[in-house]
Every structure is written in structure tokens, then in C-alpha cells.
Amino acid sequence: MSCPVTKIPGIKNWVDVMTKTAENSFLLHVEGDAMTNSNGLPTIPDGSTVLITPCSSNIRELVGKIILIQLEGTPNVTLKKVAIDGPNIYLLSLNPLYKPIELNGGYTIKGKVSQIHQYLD
């Protein structure tokens, strides 16, 4: 979809990315601490910006990846790491204070995280 800059809804600002990106990639500002990993990397702290790239819609192909997903019946998207245990699919936060979400309903995968950008003051 091609739109004039002023016609794209929800755009707050533009960021120059100096690396080659896939078509239909976009940046997303992260809010909240669910993906902050106090035990090491990867970590996606509150206030980070992530590059989301298109990916498979087959969630079983995304095990171990951090994806942007919208669960059926919810207006918002969320970043989670995909895990499988037998027949069960789970969405995991990197922050151990958050419980896994068992994926047992409808969803739409919006893309996968391919880069994490942090700004230091």
C-alpha cells in the first residue's frame, strides 16, 4: 500500500534506518517491560524501537523467534517469543515476571523482530 506521508494513520515520527530492510518492514515503539530480560540478551526494554519484518504466518516455523502478534478479540498487538511444548504453542515474555500465554485461539502474525534499537540520553 502506498500512501502520502500525511495520510498514513498512527504515524508519530520517522526514523532513518541505515540497513537494508525487507519490503513492508516497519518500526514499532515498545511500551512496557514484558520483553525486558534481566538475565541477558536479547532484551527489548521499554522505550526501545524494533524493526518488524514480514515473516511466515505458520507459527510453528517461528519457534524461538520474537514476533508481533495480535490475538483474536484484542485491539492491540504484542511482542512475544514463540515456544512449543508438544502440541501446545506458547507466547513467552522475556521478563520472567510475566506468565506464558497458551495460544489456543485465533491470531494474526504481523511480523518478526529483526532489529532492536535503543536510544541513550
N, C-alpha and C positions, 0 to 999 in steps of 0.2 A: 504494500500500500504506500503510495506516495502522497504526502500532504504538505502544503506550505507550512513552514515553521509555526506560524501563528494559529494554525488550525489543528494541531495535534493536542488532544486533551491531556491534562495532567502533567505536562512538562513544566518543571520548575527551573531548570537551568541546563546548560550544555557543558559537556566536558570533552576536551580533546583527548583521544586515545592514540598513542604513538605506535601501536602494533597493528598488524593485520587482523581484521576481525571477520567472522563469517557474516554473510548477508542476513539481515533480520536480527542481528545481535542488538542488545541494548544494555544500558547501565541502570542499576537499581540501588537506591539509597536504603541501607539496612537500619531498621529501628528495632531495639530490644536486645536482650542479652542471651537469647536461646542458643545462638550459634557461637558464643564466646567460649573458647576452650581454655580452661585454666591449666590444662595438662600438656600444652604444647601446640603443635601445628597439625592440621590447619586450624585457624581461628578466624572468625568473622565478627569482630566487635561492633557494638552499637555505633552508628555513625559512619561505618565503612561503606564503600561503594563496590558493588560486584558487577562484573561483566557476565551477562547471561547470553549464552549461545544456544541456537536451536539444537535439539537432540531427538533421539528416538522417543516415540510415545509408548514403547514397550518398557514398562518399569523394571522388568526382570533383567533387561540389558543395562540398567543403570545402577546395579548394586555397587555400593562403595562410593558413588558419586553424590555430590551435593546438588540438589535440584530445586527449582522454583515450581511449586505445585499449588493448585487451587483445589481444595476439597469441595465436593458437591454440597450445595446448600450454604456455602460460606462466601461472603463478598470479597474477602481478602486472600492474598497469596501468602505462602510461607516458604522459607528456605529450610530444607531438611536433608539429612543423609539417608540414603536408601539402604536397608538391610533386609535380608531374607533368612528366615529360620524355618526350614521345612516348607510347608505350603503357605506359611504366613509371611506377609510383607509388612515391614515396619518403617516408619519415618522417625529418624533419630535427631535429636538436638545434639550439638557438640558440647553444650553445657550439661554436666551430669545432674544438675538440679531439676531438669525437665524430664518427665517420663516419656518413654517411647509411645508413638501413636500407631496402633494397628490399623492398617489400611484395609477396610472392609466395605467401603462404599465407592461411589463414583468420584472421579478426579480428572483434572486436566493438567498435564505437564506443560509448563510454559517454557522450559529450557533448563540448561545445567550451568552451574557456576564454572567459568573457565579462568577468571582472574579476580583477585581481591585487591582493592585499592584503599589505602588508609592515608589520611591527611594528618600531619602532625602540626600542632600550633607552635 
